């Protein structure tokens, strides 16, 4: 508005030429700021999109997606419902396997994730994925518009209220031979005395650790040191006390943050297996994306629906960090990364909820590190 006043002050009443110049200048300003804001918006959105892409690539890399696809019997002509698709990592893998055929309805309650998937499928000319924004509460009306051969949920239960009722409604949308697939994390149970096969070996490791080690403070305070409290280093009492100390680390939700630097890099002194390292990095990215970590990588958990999921993941990476330090002296059962975990006891709440909703457990697999795959079909009524 400064230009019109300038011309009025110096030249009196503006002429047609003055009005034209003023109009062109205002149009120029509009286009300039519109372009600048658009570019700024892209810059703001790009870190989110970039993070999603990286998370998607890492997720597929360590999740044995090919084995998962074989286990669920995916076929090109099928109709798949991917609930809580997030960044679309599984939807993209399914689409690639189906070679552009069939239908994959990828749903989420977050608009920015659906918009990302829309851009991704447009840029990659994907024809069989259909992103859908759904409401956060209850069964969205969209779900009852189609029949599905596969309903797929990956780590989504934490965001669903009244799950039994939710599953009952979705059950009606499955085809006669359709399956309901749930992918969840292996239960991260506490350490017990039987997990510790060599207390003396644990003590040897502990004595070699420098004071700066995150493990040091838990073991070398006079009042809490389980080794110093026991008269015999190889008795069951020592194993029980060692387990108690390990559980103190496991349940300290800030424990893992001591192994990451400000840039999110893991301490290079750790003896992690490749799949463990992949998982730790992926969880760290996930927590960062959900803005769960502060500037010092310490968790700032709330009472939101996702609280249990975040706490569960933090306990899991805590346990991996503990296991890597004492691996050779811990019992290695069916779950090599999480001692004590038994497949038949995994995801019991999910199994019970699905049974109440009218489903039968058809198969379960633990070929995916740190995760369990459950496949259900309908109980014929």
C-alpha positions in Angstrom: 0.0 0.0 0.0 3.0 2.3 0.2 3.2 2.7 -3.6 -0.2 4.3 -4.1 0.5 6.8 -1.3 3.9 7.6 -2.8 2.3 8.5 -6.2 -0.5 10.5 -4.6 1.9 12.5 -2.5 4.2 13.4 -5.3 2.0 13.4 -8.3 -1.5 14.1 -6.9 -4.4 12.0 -8.0 -3.1 8.8 -9.6 -3.6 8.4 -13.4 -4.4 5.3 -15.3 -0.7 4.6 -15.9 0.0 5.0 -12.2 -2.8 2.6 -11.3 -1.5 0.0 -13.9 2.1 0.2 -12.5 0.8 -0.1 -8.9 -1.3 -3.1 -9.9 1.6 -4.8 -11.6 3.8 -4.2 -8.5 1.2 -5.6 -6.1 0.8 -8.7 -8.4 4.6 -9.1 -8.3 4.7 -8.9 -4.5 1.9 -11.5 -4.3 3.7 -13.9 -6.6 7.0 -13.4 -4.8 5.6 -14.1 -1.4 3.4 -17.0 -2.6 6.5 -18.6 -4.2 8.6 -18.0 -1.1 6.0 -19.4 1.2 5.5 -22.5 -1.0 9.3 -23.1 -1.0 9.4 -22.6 2.7 6.5 -25.1 3.1 8.5 -27.6 1.0 11.5 -27.1 3.2 9.5 -27.7 6.3 7.8 -30.8 4.8 10.9 -32.3 3.3 12.6 -33.5 6.5 9.3 -35.3 7.4 9.1 -36.9 4.0 12.8 -37.8 4.0 12.5 -39.4 7.4 9.5 -41.4 6.3 11.4 -42.7 3.3 14.4 -43.7 5.3 12.2 -45.3 7.9 10.4 -47.2 5.2 13.6 -48.5 3.6 15.0 -49.6 7.0 11.7 -51.2 8.0 11.6 -53.3 4.8 15.4 -54.1 5.1 15.1 -55.9 8.4 11.5 -57.2 8.5 11.9 -60.2 6.2 9.1 -58.9 4.0 9.5 -61.7 1.5 9.0 -64.3 4.2 6.0 -62.3 5.4 4.5 -62.2 2.0 5.0 -65.9 1.5 3.4 -66.6 4.9 0.2 -64.6 4.2 -0.2 -66.1 0.7 -0.4 -62.8 -1.0 -1.6 -63.0 -4.7 -1.7 -60.3 -7.4 -5.5 -60.3 -7.8 -6.2 -59.8 -4.0 -7.8 -56.9 -2.2 -5.7 -55.9 0.8 -6.6 -53.5 3.6 -3.5 -52.0 5.3 -4.8 -50.3 8.5 -2.5 -47.8 10.0 -0.2 -47.8 7.0 2.0 -45.0 8.3 4.7 -44.3 5.7 3.3 -47.1 3.5 6.3 -49.4 3.9 4.3 -52.6 3.7 1.8 -51.3 1.1 4.7 -50.5 -1.2 6.2 -54.0 -0.7 2.8 -55.6 -1.4 2.3 -53.5 -4.5 5.6 -54.4 -5.9 4.9 -58.1 -5.4 1.4 -57.8 -6.9 2.9 -56.1 -10.0 0.4 -53.4 -10.1 -2.6 -55.7 -10.0 -5.3 -56.0 -7.3 -6.2 -53.4 -4.8 -4.3 -52.1 -1.7 -6.3 -49.7 0.5 -3.7 -48.0 2.7 -5.4 -46.1 5.5 -4.2 -43.8 8.3 -5.5 -41.2 10.7 -2.8 -38.7 9.9 -3.3 -36.5 6.9 0.4 -35.8 6.3 1.2 -39.5 6.0 -1.6 -40.0 3.5 -0.5 -37.0 1.5 3.1 -38.4 1.5 1.8 -41.7 0.1 -0.2 -39.9 -2.6 2.9 -38.1 -3.7 5.0 -41.3 -3.6 2.6 -43.4 -5.7 2.2 -40.5 -8.2 6.0 -40.1 -8.5 6.5 -43.8 -8.9 3.4 -44.5 -11.1 1.9 -47.0 -8.7 -1.6 -47.9 -9.8 -2.9 -50.4 -7.2 -2.4 -48.4 -3.9 -5.3 -46.2 -2.8 -4.5 -44.0 0.2 -7.5 -43.2 2.4 -7.6 -40.8 5.4 -9.8 -42.3 8.1 -11.1 -41.1 11.4 -9.3 -41.9 14.6 -12.2 -43.4 16.6 -14.1 -46.5 15.8 -14.5 -48.3 12.5 -14.4 -45.7 9.7 -17.4 -46.0 7.3 -14.9 -46.5 4.4 -14.0 -49.9 5.8 -17.5 -51.4 5.2 -17.6 -50.4 1.5 -15.4 -53.3 0.4 -14.6 -57.0 1.0 -11.0 -57.9 1.7 -8.9 -61.0 1.2 -6.3 -59.7 3.7 -6.7 -57.3 6.5 -3.3 -56.3 7.7 -2.3 -54.5 11.0 1.3 -53.7 11.8 1.8 -52.3 15.3 -1.5 -50.5 15.2 -3.4 -52.0 18.2 -2.1 -49.2 20.5 -4.3 -46.7 18.6 -7.5 -48.8 18.6 -10.1 -48.5 21.4 -12.6 -51.3 22.0 -10.5 -53.7 19.9 -12.8 -56.7 20.2 -15.8 -54.8 18.8 -13.5 -53.2 16.2 -12.3 -56.7 15.0 -15.9 -58.0 15.0 -17.0 -55.4 12.6 -14.1 -55.9 10.3 -14.7 -59.7 10.4 -17.8 -59.1 8.3 -15.7 -57.5 5.6 -13.4 -60.5 5.1 -14.1 -62.8 2.2 -14.9 -66.4 3.1 -11.3 -67.5 2.8 -9.9 -64.1 4.0 -7.3 -63.7 6.7 -6.7 -61.2 9.4 -2.9 -60.5 9.9 -1.4 -58.9 12.9 2.3 -58.0 13.2 3.5 -57.1 16.7 6.6 -56.9 18.7 8.0 -59.8 20.8 7.2 -59.4 24.4 10.1 -57.9 26.3 9.9 -59.7 29.6 12.1 -59.1 32.7 15.3 -61.0 33.4 15.0 -63.9 35.8 17.7 -66.0 37.6 17.6 -68.8 35.0 18.6 -66.3 32.3 22.0 -65.9 34.0 24.1 -69.0 33.3 27.4 -67.7 34.6 27.4 -65.1 37.4 31.2 -65.2 37.6 31.4 -64.3 33.9 29.1 -61.3 34.5 31.2 -60.2 37.4 34.4 -60.4 35.3 32.9 -58.2 32.6 31.6 -55.7 35.2 35.1 -55.4 36.8 36.6 -54.5 33.4 34.2 -51.7 32.7 35.4 -48.1 33.1 33.5 -45.7 35.5 32.1 -43.9 32.5 30.2 -47.0 31.4 26.4 -46.7 31.7 26.5 -50.2 33.4 28.9 -49.0 36.1 26.6 -47.1 38.4 24.0 -49.9 38.6 26.5 -52.4 39.8 29.2 -50.6 41.8 27.3 -48.8 44.5 28.1 -50.7 47.7 24.4 -51.1 48.8 23.2 -52.5 45.5 26.1 -54.5 44.1 24.7 -58.1 43.9 28.2 -59.6 43.8 29.4 -57.9 47.0 26.2 -58.9 48.8 26.6 -62.6 48.2 29.0 -65.0 50.0 29.2 -67.3 47.0 29.3 -65.9 43.5 27.7 -68.9 41.9 24.7 -69.4 44.1 21.1 -68.9 43.1 20.8 -65.9 45.3 23.5 -64.1 43.3 21.7 -64.9 40.1 18.5 -63.5 41.5 20.2 -60.3 42.6 22.0 -59.9 39.3 18.6 -60.3 37.5 17.1 -57.6 39.7 19.9 -55.3 38.8 19.6 -56.0 35.1 15.9 -55.3 35.4 16.6 -51.9 37.0 18.4 -51.0 33.8 15.7 -52.6 31.6 13.0 -50.5 33.2 15.0 -47.3 33.3 13.5 -45.5 30.3 16.5 -43.2 30.0 19.1 -46.0 30.1 19.4 -46.4 26.3 19.9 -42.6 25.8 23.4 -43.0 27.3 24.5 -45.1 24.2 23.5 -42.5 21.6 25.3 -39.2 20.8 23.5 -36.0 20.0 23.3 -37.0 16.3 21.7 -40.3 17.1 24.8 -42.4 16.4 25.3 -45.6 18.5 28.4 -46.0 20.7 30.9 -47.9 18.5 32.2 -50.0 21.4 29.0 -52.1 21.5 29.1 -55.6 20.2 25.8 -55.6 18.3 24.7 -58.1 15.7 23.7 -56.5 12.4 20.0 -57.0 12.9 20.2 -55.6 16.4 21.9 -52.5 15.1 19.3 -52.0 12.4 16.5 -52.4 14.9 18.1 -49.9 17.3 18.5 -47.3 14.6 15.0 -47.8 13.4 13.5 -47.5 16.8 15.5 -44.4 17.5 14.3 -42.8 14.3 10.7 -43.8 15.2 11.0 -42.1 18.6 12.5 -39.0 17.0 9.8 -38.9 14.4 7.1 -39.1 17.2 9.0 -36.3 19.1 9.4 -38.6 22.1 13.0 -37.7 22.7 14.4 -34.4 24.1 17.7 -32.8 23.0 19.6 -35.3 25.2 17.8 -38.3 23.7 15.9 -38.9 26.9 12.2 -39.9 26.6 9.4 -37.5 27.4 6.6 -39.9 27.6 3.0 -38.8 28.0 -0.3 -40.6 28.7 -1.3 -40.7 25.0 -2.6 -43.8 23.3 0.9 -44.4 21.9 2.5 -44.3 25.3 2.5 -48.1 25.8 4.0 -48.6 22.3 6.8 -46.2 23.0 7.5 -47.6 26.4 7.5 -51.1 25.0 10.0 -50.2 22.3 12.3 -48.4 24.8 12.3 -51.5 27.0 13.1 -53.6 24.0 16.2 -51.6 23.0 17.3 -51.4 26.6 17.2 -55.2 26.7 19.2 -55.5 23.5 21.8 -53.2 24.9 22.0 -55.3 28.1 22.1 -58.5 26.1 25.0 -57.4 23.9 27.1 -56.7 27.0 26.4 -60.0 28.7 25.4 -62.2 25.8 27.8 -65.1 26.4 26.6 -65.5 30.0 22.9 -65.4 29.3 20.6 -68.3 28.5 19.9 -68.4 24.8 16.5 -70.0 24.1 14.2 -69.7 21.1 14.5 -65.9 21.2 18.2 -65.3 20.7 17.9 -61.5 21.2 15.6 -61.4 24.2 16.4 -64.2 26.7 13.5 -65.8 28.4 10.9 -65.0 25.7 8.8 -68.0 24.6 7.0 -68.0 21.3 3.9 -69.7 22.7 3.5 -66.9 25.3 3.8 -64.1 22.8 1.0 -61.6 22.1 -1.5 -63.4 24.3 -3.8 -60.3 24.6 -4.1 -60.1 20.8 -4.9 -63.8 20.6 -7.6 -63.6 23.2 -9.1 -60.5 21.7 -9.3 -62.1 18.2 -10.8 -65.2 19.7 -13.6 -63.1 21.3 -14.1 -61.4 18.0 -14.8 -64.7 16.2 -11.4 -65.6 14.8 -9.2 -68.7 15.0 -5.4 -68.6 15.1 -4.3 -70.2 11.9 -0.5 -69.7 12.1 2.2 -67.7 13.9 5.8 -67.0 12.9 8.8 -65.5 14.6 11.1 -65.3 11.5 11.2 -61.5 11.8 13.7 -60.3 14.3 12.0 -58.9 17.4 8.5 -59.3 15.9 5.8 -61.9 15.8 3.4 -62.5 12.9 -0.1 -63.8 13.7 -2.5 -65.0 11.0 -6.2 -65.5 11.8 -9.1 -66.8 9.8 -12.8 -66.6 10.6 -14.6 -69.1 12.8 -17.4 -70.3 10.7 -20.7 -69.7 12.4 
